[in-house]
Amino acid sequence: MSLLCLTVMLIVICLWFGILKRPIWESMGLSFIVLVFITGTWKNLQDYFNAGLTTSLLYSMVVFTAMSAILSKTKIIDGAVNLILGMLGRIPGGAGYAAVIASAFMGALSGSGPANVMSTGVVTIKCMKDSGFPAELAANVESNASYLGNMIPPSANIVAAFGALAAFWAASGVDNTMSIGSFWIVCWGCSVWFIISRILTVFVFCKVYKIKAMEPEKIPSISETFKSNWQGLLLPVIILVPFIVDFLFNNATALPETAYFVERLGKDGAKFYSNSLLFFVAGIAAIYAVIVMYFKNKESVSFKNITKMLSKTYKGIAGTVGTCLFGYMIGALFNDINAAEELTVILDGLNMGKYGLAVVIPIITCFMGMVIPGSSLVSIFGTLFIGLFYAEGVDPVLVAAMLPCICGVMCGITPPLALGMYAGMSIAESDPGKTIKNGLWWVAVQYILEVIVLLGWLPILGL
């Protein structure tokens, strides 16, 4: 039954979304209806809706989307991009290194690889081409860096991954007190290795193509950037500090001697503090951006303009929210028919072990990610993947932290459906054949590092 449901779901999505070109949320909704019909679980419809609508993580995604829209529209983040260019533009290939760092950070805020390529890439790709990067290389540097945002907090994909981890603990009967802040630290720990790999890949290509530094007159002035945009440079601090504080003073499991919040707020109070971080941090960051821009240009952040901006934004993300909602509902249905247990038995029967899982699972998620959004993949299969690796002795927290990577990053950079690559290609005006050929090198590095991290061969911050 599990294999039948999985096959039917993929067929419906491929037909409705891939061939008929209908929205992905329609495809997910239709596949949910078909699955209910096949499994005969009509009497549980209300439970499935409740499972989706009562998931606080769903609303966290909405809040972070609103925050990223405000940050993008107010241009408060432009200072961070210019600062990185000013610091790195004077070294050979500096524009490429700046693109990796700036785009990874911006991608984490926006949560959308293609959207970040189209916004940040307008600046970084031009800088790279001006300093000697071939068009196809500039396109791939930007697209690969932007898609890193899917696995770097505060990306909404991280929220879905923590939900999968919580579901695994609940299903396993494990009483774990890890906070969302502690989980974010682990996600950053994983992300660091992938950022380093991008930087090293840029370094190698710079040597191959003998790329030089940016022209001095095109490098943003660091002093001018600080003078005109110093307020925007405080934004990363505002976003990250609350989660670091949560990790240091609310992690009773890893740091019992510093469980400050647990001692004073009680176990439940500390838990609610952690959960609320996803809401109030986004709100504080958005309010801060509006206040800063109000003193620079009052008209740009008027109540009317902000209302119009949020109206357009939420119309745009309605499909994303619907997709995630149906994803949670399908996950609840799969749980109802014990799909995880059945698929676990099937995969265990293949006797792959942790090495086989580390090699095969990223390939499976890569192909499924071409028809199913990464966040939906995490919500549908995340608990299953965590359980499979856990049975082979792999830390479930590590697997959960890697879910946004194997479900959302790899599929976005792998031809033939690499949306980020196509977005970068359009800006760089690069040759499709050359861009795809160059992109395969980046895919190979990404895949190898995914396997290495899943096997636990690298130290990860927070574990």
C-alpha positions in Angstrom: 0.0 0.0 0.0 2.8 2.4 0.8 4.6 1.9 -2.5 1.2 2.2 -4.3 0.4 5.5 -2.6 3.9 6.9 -3.2 3.8 5.9 -6.9 0.3 7.3 -7.4 1.2 10.5 -5.7 4.2 11.0 -7.9 2.2 10.1 -11.1 -0.5 12.6 -10.2 2.0 15.4 -9.5 4.0 14.7 -12.7 0.8 14.7 -14.8 -0.9 17.7 -13.2 2.1 19.9 -12.5 4.7 18.7 -15.1 2.5 18.0 -18.1 -0.6 20.1 -17.6 1.4 23.0 -16.1 -1.1 23.5 -13.3 0.1 25.0 -9.9 1.9 22.7 -7.6 -0.6 23.3 -4.8 -3.3 21.9 -7.0 -1.2 18.9 -7.8 -0.6 18.2 -4.1 -4.3 18.8 -3.3 -5.4 16.4 -6.1 -2.9 13.8 -5.1 -4.2 14.0 -1.5 -7.8 13.4 -2.7 -6.7 10.4 -4.8 -4.8 9.0 -1.9 -7.8 9.3 0.4 -9.9 7.5 -2.2 -7.3 4.7 -2.7 -6.9 4.1 1.1 -10.5 4.6 2.0 -9.8 7.0 4.8 -12.6 9.4 4.2 -13.7 9.2 7.8 -10.4 10.7 8.8 -10.6 13.8 6.6 -11.2 16.1 9.6 -8.2 14.6 11.4 -5.9 15.3 8.3 -7.1 18.9 8.1 -6.6 19.4 11.8 -3.1 17.9 11.5 -2.2 20.4 8.8 -4.0 23.5 10.1 -2.8 23.1 13.7 0.8 22.9 12.8 2.4 26.1 14.1 5.3 25.6 11.7 2.9 26.4 8.8 2.2 29.8 10.2 5.9 30.4 10.9 6.6 30.1 7.2 4.0 32.8 6.5 5.6 35.1 9.1 9.1 34.6 7.6 7.8 35.2 4.1 6.3 38.5 5.2 9.7 39.4 6.8 11.7 38.6 3.7 9.3 40.6 1.5 9.7 43.7 3.7 13.5 43.3 3.9 13.6 43.0 0.1 11.3 45.9 -0.7 12.9 48.3 1.8 16.4 47.6 0.3 17.8 47.5 3.8 19.9 44.5 3.0 21.7 46.2 0.1 24.2 47.5 2.5 25.3 44.0 3.5 25.8 43.0 -0.2 27.9 46.2 -0.8 29.9 45.6 2.3 30.9 42.1 1.3 31.8 43.3 -2.2 33.9 46.1 -0.7 35.8 43.7 1.5 36.4 40.9 -1.0 36.4 42.7 -4.4 40.1 43.6 -4.2 41.3 39.9 -4.3 41.4 37.7 -7.4 38.0 36.2 -7.9 36.7 38.4 -5.0 33.4 39.0 -6.8 32.8 35.2 -6.8 33.5 34.9 -3.1 31.3 37.9 -2.4 28.5 36.2 -4.4 28.8 33.0 -2.3 28.6 34.8 1.0 26.0 37.4 0.1 23.7 35.1 -1.8 23.8 32.4 0.8 22.8 34.9 3.5 20.1 36.5 1.3 18.8 33.1 0.2 18.3 32.2 3.8 16.1 35.3 4.3 14.1 34.9 1.2 13.8 31.1 1.3 13.6 31.0 -2.5 16.6 30.1 -4.6 15.3 31.4 -8.0 13.9 34.6 -6.4 17.3 35.3 -4.7 19.2 34.7 -8.0 17.0 37.2 -9.7 17.4 39.8 -7.0 21.0 39.5 -5.7 22.3 38.0 -9.0 21.6 41.2 -10.8 24.5 42.8 -8.8 26.8 39.8 -8.2 26.7 38.3 -11.7 27.5 41.6 -13.3 30.5 42.1 -10.9 31.7 38.6 -11.7 31.5 39.0 -15.4 33.3 42.4 -15.2 36.2 40.8 -13.3 36.7 38.0 -15.9 34.3 35.2 -14.9 32.9 33.4 -17.9 29.2 33.9 -18.2 28.4 30.2 -17.5 30.6 30.2 -14.4 29.0 33.4 -13.0 25.5 31.9 -13.5 26.5 28.7 -11.6 28.3 30.6 -8.7 25.2 32.7 -8.1 22.6 29.9 -8.4 24.5 27.5 -6.2 25.1 30.1 -3.6 21.5 31.2 -3.6 20.2 27.7 -3.1 22.3 27.3 0.0 19.7 29.6 1.6 17.3 26.6 1.7 19.5 25.0 4.4 20.6 28.0 6.3 18.5 29.4 9.1 16.2 31.3 9.2 14.9 29.6 6.0 11.4 28.3 6.3 12.7 24.8 5.2 14.4 24.6 8.6 11.1 25.0 10.3 9.7 22.0 8.4 12.8 20.0 9.3 12.4 20.6 13.0 8.7 19.6 12.6 9.9 16.3 11.1 12.3 15.8 14.0 9.6 16.5 16.6 7.3 14.0 14.8 10.1 11.4 14.9 10.6 11.9 18.6 6.9 11.7 19.3 6.5 8.5 17.2 9.6 7.0 19.0 8.4 7.9 22.4 11.6 9.9 23.0 11.3 12.8 25.6 13.8 15.2 24.1 14.1 18.8 25.3 16.1 20.2 22.3 15.0 23.8 21.6 14.6 25.3 18.2 17.5 27.6 18.9 19.7 24.5 19.5 18.5 22.9 16.3 19.4 26.1 14.4 22.9 25.9 15.7 23.3 22.4 14.2 21.8 23.7 10.9 24.4 26.4 10.8 27.1 23.8 11.7 26.1 21.8 8.6 25.8 24.9 6.4 29.3 26.1 7.2 30.8 23.1 5.4 28.7 23.7 2.3 29.6 27.4 2.2 33.3 26.4 2.5 32.9 23.9 -0.4 31.4 26.7 -2.5 34.3 29.0 -1.7 36.8 26.3 -2.5 35.1 25.5 -5.8 35.2 29.2 -6.8 38.9 29.2 -5.8 39.6 26.3 -8.2 37.7 27.8 -11.1 39.4 31.2 -10.5 42.8 29.4 -10.9 41.6 27.5 -14.1 40.2 30.7 -15.8 42.9 33.0 -14.3 40.3 35.4 -13.0 41.5 38.8 -11.6 40.1 41.2 -9.0 37.3 43.7 -9.6 38.2 47.0 -11.1 38.9 49.5 -8.3 36.3 52.0 -9.5 33.6 49.4 -9.4 34.3 48.2 -5.8 31.8 49.7 -3.2 33.5 51.9 -0.6 33.5 50.2 2.8 33.5 53.5 4.6 30.6 54.9 2.5 28.6 51.7 3.0 29.0 51.9 6.8 28.1 55.6 6.7 25.0 55.2 4.6 23.8 51.7 5.5 25.1 50.9 9.0 21.6 50.4 10.3 21.1 47.6 7.8 24.3 45.9 8.9 22.7 45.4 12.4 19.9 43.2 10.8 21.8 39.9 11.0 22.5 40.5 14.7 18.8 41.2 15.4 17.8 37.9 13.7 20.5 35.6 15.0 21.1 36.7 18.6 17.8 35.5 20.0 18.4 32.0 18.7 22.0 31.9 20.0 20.7 33.1 23.4 18.1 30.3 23.3 20.8 27.7 22.6 23.0 28.9 25.4 20.4 29.4 28.1 17.6 27.0 27.2 19.4 23.8 26.2 18.9 21.6 29.3 20.0 18.5 27.5 23.4 19.6 26.0 24.2 22.4 28.5 22.5 21.6 31.8 24.7 24.0 33.7 23.4 26.9 31.6 19.7 26.0 31.4 18.8 29.5 32.7 15.4 29.7 31.1 14.4 26.2 32.2 15.2 27.0 35.8 13.2 30.3 35.8 10.4 29.7 33.4 9.9 26.0 34.0 10.1 23.3 31.3 6.9 24.3 29.6 7.7 28.1 29.7 11.1 27.5 28.2 9.5 25.4 25.5 7.0 28.1 24.6 9.8 30.7 24.5 11.6 28.6 22.0 8.5 28.1 19.8 7.7 31.8 19.9 11.1 32.8 18.5 10.0 31.9 15.0 7.3 34.5 15.3 8.6 37.4 17.2 12.1 37.5 15.6 10.6 37.9 12.2 8.3 40.6 13.5 11.1 42.5 15.2 13.3 42.3 12.1 10.5 43.6 9.9 9.6 46.4 12.2 13.2 47.4 12.5 13.5 47.6 8.7 10.4 49.7 8.4 11.6 52.1 11.1 15.0 52.5 9.5 13.6 53.2 6.0 11.0 55.5 7.5 13.7 58.0 8.5 15.3 57.6 5.0 12.2 57.7 2.8 8.9 58.1 4.6 6.9 57.6 1.4 8.4 54.2 0.7 7.2 52.7 4.0 3.8 54.4 4.3 0.9 52.3 5.6 -0.6 52.2 2.2 2.6 51.0 0.5 3.3 48.4 3.1 -0.3 47.1 2.8 -0.1 46.9 -1.0 3.3 45.1 -0.7 2.0 42.5 1.8 -1.1 42.0 -0.3 0.9 41.2 -3.4 3.3 39.0 -1.3 0.6 36.9 0.3 -1.1 36.4 -3.0 2.2 35.1 -4.3 2.8 32.7 -1.3 -0.8 31.4 -1.1 0.2 28.6 -3.4 3.3 27.8 -1.2 1.2 27.7 1.9 -1.4 25.5 0.2 1.4 23.2 -0.9 2.8 22.9 2.6 -0.7 22.4 4.0 -1.5 19.5 1.7 2.0 18.2 2.3 1.3 18.0 6.1 -2.0 16.4 5.4 -0.4 13.8 3.1 2.1 13.2 5.9 -0.7 12.6 8.4 -2.4 10.2 5.9 0.9 8.3 5.4 1.3 8.0 9.2 -2.3 6.7 9.4 -1.6 3.8 7.0 1.8 3.1 8.6 3.6 4.1 5.4 6.8 4.9 7.3 7.0 1.5 8.9 6.3 -0.3 5.6 8.8 1.8 3.6 11.3 1.3 6.3 10.9 -2.5 6.1 11.3 -2.3 2.3 14.4 -0.3 2.4 15.8 -2.3 5.3 15.2 -5.4 3.2 17.7 -4.0 0.7 20.4 -4.2 3.5 21.9 -0.9 2.4 23.2 0.1 5.8 24.1 3.7 6.7 26.5 3.9 3.8 23.9 2.8 1.3 21.3 5.2 2.7 23.8 8.1 2.6 24.4 7.3 -1.1 20.9 6.5 -2.2 18.6 8.9 -0.2 20.1 12.1 -1.6 19.6 10.7 -5.1 16.0 9.8 -4.4 15.2 13.2 -2.9 16.9 14.9 -5.8 14.6 13.3 -8.4 11.5 13.7 -6.3 12.4 17.3 -5.7 12.0 18.0 -9.4 8.3 17.5 -9.0 7.7 18.1 -5.3 8.9 21.3 -3.5 11.6 20.8 -0.9 9.5 21.9 2.1 6.8 19.4 1.0 9.3 16.6 0.7 10.5 17.3 4.2 7.0 17.3 5.7 6.0 14.1 3.8 9.1 12.0 4.1 11.3 13.7 6.7 10.2 11.5 9.6 10.7 8.4 7.5 14.3 9.4 6.5 15.2 10.3 10.0 13.9 6.9 11.2 15.9 5.0 8.6 19.2 6.6 9.4 18.5 6.4 13.2 18.0 2.6 12.8 21.6 2.5 11.4 23.0 4.5 14.3 23.1 8.0 12.7 22.2 10.9 15.0 18.6 11.9 14.1 19.3 15.6 14.8 22.1 15.5 12.1 19.7 13.9 9.6 17.0 16.4 10.4 19.4 19.3 9.9 20.4 17.8 6.5 16.8 17.4 5.3 16.6 20.9 3.8 19.9 20.2 2.0 19.0 16.9 0.5 15.4 17.8 -0.2 15.7 21.4 -1.3 19.3 22.3 -2.4 20.3 19.4 -4.7 17.1 19.4 -6.8 17.4 23.1 -7.4 20.9 22.9 -9.0 20.6 19.6 -10.9 19.7 19.6 -14.6 17.4 19.3 -16.3 15.0 21.0 -13.9 17.5 23.3 -12.2 15.4 26.5 -11.7 18.2 28.4 -10.0 20.6 27.6 -12.9 18.1 28.9 -15.4 17.5 32.1 -13.4 21.2 32.7 -13.3 21.6 31.8 -17.0 19.0 34.4 -18.0 20.9 37.2 -16.1 24.4 36.1 -17.2 23.2 35.5 -20.8 25.2 32.4 -20.8 25.2 29.5 -23.3 22.8 26.7 -22.0 25.1 23.9 -23.0 28.2 25.4 -21.4 26.2 26.4 -18.3 24.9 22.9 -17.7 28.3 21.3 -18.3 29.9 23.6 -15.8 27.0 23.1 -13.4 27.6 19.3 -13.2 30.9 20.0 -11.4 29.0 21.9 -8.7 26.4 19.1 -8.5 29.2 16.5 -8.0 30.8 18.5 -5.1 27.4 19.0 -3.5 26.5 15.3 -3.7 29.8 14.1 -2.3 29.7 16.5 0.6 26.1 15.5 1.4 27.2 11.8 1.7 30.2 12.8 3.9 28.1 14.9 6.3 25.3 12.2 6.6 28.0 9.6 7.5 29.1 11.8 10.3 32.7 12.2 9.0 32.9 15.9 9.8 32.5 17.7 13.1 29.2 19.7 13.3 28.7 22.6 15.6 26.0 21.9 18.1 26.3 18.1 18.1 
